[in-house]
Amino acid sequence: MSQSTLEFTQRLRSLMQRVNLSSFKSLAQKAGVSEWQIEQLRNGRAKQMRVENLLKVGEVLHVSINKLIQQFSDTDTIPNISKIAQEKNEEILTLQQEYERLKQQLDEQQQELFQQFQQSTLQTLETLLIQLPTATHAVQQNPDLPASRLLPLLRPIDQLLNAWGIEAIAPVGSEVPYDPHYHQLMDGTAQPGDQVRVRYTGYRQRERLLYRAKVSPK
């Protein structure tokens, strides 16, 4: 028996004495493992054992699996374990740093896209933003000012809706066949297909319904 094997054997006997086990065979039987597994511990080969066997032996000896590996592993292999653990920690740190970098990059891109969206929207509404306060002031000074003179100011809104692919379901005042999917009755009753009059227009964005048009029976 080599010096190292003798040391591991003595360590194992010391742990066995704490739980009143006198032989390696009795340890194997109580743990439900083979005597060869116990021999692995006595030769400092805990790292080569299956985790489930280490757990069984550890439960009997009241020792954690980590402590078993530390006490019954060749000292020449321990630095390799530490090196592997260090390399894994470095990999995790690198991945965390890469994650933070990508997250910051994505946040910056989202902010830039939002700013571009705001700028594009403001450019479309530029005429309205500039002239609407003046028109509002003019109406306040002259309540009899024809409303038709204000309608051109609303064209930028139509342009913006067109740019976003948003269209009215039906013009206000038009008569259309009642469709419960696109129309909401404000009063009365109607069956699908009955003629109804549009009182408030609805909107859809391509195939997606945004707001149903509000209608009334003829």
N, C-alpha and C positions, 0 to 999 in steps of 0.2 A: 504494500500500500504506500503510495507516494505521500510526501509531506502535505501537499495541498489536499489530497483526498482525506487524510487523517484529520486535518483541520475542519473540513466540511462535515465529516462524520461526527466529530466532537460537538460541533455547533448543533447538528440535528439531534444528537442525544440530549443535549442540554434543553432544547425545546420540548422534546418528548417527556423528559422528567417532569416538566411543569404540568403536564396533563396526564401523568401517571401511566405512560406507555413504556414498556420495558424492552420491546423488540421492534425491529424494522418491519417484521411480518405483521405484527399487531397494528402498526401504524398504517400499513398498506390496506389491511382488512377494514379498519375503521374508516379510512378515507375513501374506500371503494376504488382504489387504483392498484395497479400491478406492482409487484416488488421491484420490477425493473424501473418504474418511475421513481421509487425511493432511491434506487441506485443512482439515478441521474442526479438527484440532489446531493448525494454523498460524493459525487465526482465533480460538483460545481457546474453542472450543465442545466441549471434552472431555465436559462434562456431558450433552451431547445425543447422544453416541455410545452405541452398544449396548455392554454390558459385554463381550461376547465379542470385539468388535473391539478394545476397549481392552486386553484380556488378550493378544491376539495381538501387538499393537504393543509392549506392555510386555515380552513374552518376548524379542522381538528386541532391544529397547533395554536389556534387563536393568533395567527400572524397574517398580516396583509400580504397580498400578492406582490406588491412592490418590495416589501421587506424580504420576502423569500428570494426574489431575483437578486437583490443587493447582497444578501448573505450567502447565497449559494450559486454565485457566478464567478468564473475565473477573473481575477483582477486584471488580466491582460485584455479582457474584452470590454471592461467597464468604460475605459476612455472612448472606445468606439461607439458605445451607446450614447455617451454624452455628446460626442461629435454629431451623431445622427440627430439627436434632439436639438442641438444648436442649429444644424442646417435646416431642420423643419421650422424652427422658430424664425429663422431668417427668411424662409420662403413665405411664411404667414405674414411677417412684417412687410415684405415686398408686395404681396398681394393687397394688404391693407392700404399701403401707400398708393398703389395703382388704382384701387377703388376710389380713394379720396380724390386723386387727380382726375379720373374720368367723371366723377360726380361734379366736381367744380367746373370742368369743361362743359358738361351738359347744362348746368345751371347758367353758365355764361351764354351758351348758345340759345337757351330758352329766353333769357333776358333780351338778347339781341334780336331774336325773332319777334318778340312782343313789341319792342321799340319800332321795328320795321313795320309791323302791323299798325301801330298807332300812327306812324308817320304817313303811311299810305291812306289811312282813313281820314286823317286831317286834310291831306291834299285833296281828297274827293269832296270833302265838306267845306273847303276853303271859302267858296262863294257864300254859302249859307252862314258860316261863322262871321264873316265880315259884314254882310249886308242885313242879316236878320235884326241885330240890335237897332240899326238905323230905321228899318221898316217898322219895328215895334214902337219906336219913338214917334214916327210919323203918324201911326194909327192913334197913339195916345193924344197927339196934338190935333188930329182930325178924325174923329170917330166915323165920319161918313165916307172915308176913303174906301173905294171899291175893293172887295177882297180879291177880285180877279188880278189885281196888280201885284198881289203877294204870291200868287201861284208859281211864277217862274223861280222864286227863291227855293222852292221845294224840289227842283229838278236834281240837285246833288244827292238827295236822299234816294231818288229813283235810280240814279247811277250807281250808288253804293249797293243797293239791293240787287241790281243786275250783276254787279261784279261778284257778289257772294252767291249768285245762283238762286236768289229768292224771288218768287213771283206771286202775284195775287191770285187767289183761287177764282174769283169772279168780280167784275166791276160792281160798285155800289149802284143799286137801282135796277140791275139786270134781272131778268127772270130766267131761272134755271130749273132743271129737274132736281127734286129733293134727293140728296144722298147723305144719309146719317153719318157717313165717315168724314165727309168734308163740310157738312152743314150742321148748325146748331139752332134749333127752333127757339125763338124768343117768346112766342105765344102761340096759342092754338095747337092744332095737330096736323100732321101730314104723313102720307104714306110714301115710301120710296118711289120716285118717278113723278110724283105730283109737282106741278109748277109752284115755285116759291120765289119771293122777291128778296134780293140781297140787300140788307140794311147796313151791315158792317162787313167789310171784306176780310177774308182769311188769307193765310200765307202758307206756302210750302217751299221747302228748299230741295229742289230736284224731286226725288221720290219721297222725301220725309215731310210729314205734316207738322207744321209749326203751330198754327192757330186755325180752328175751324171758322168758316164764315157764318155770321149770325143772320138768320133769315126769318121771314114771316110768310104765312100762307097768303095767297093772292086774295 
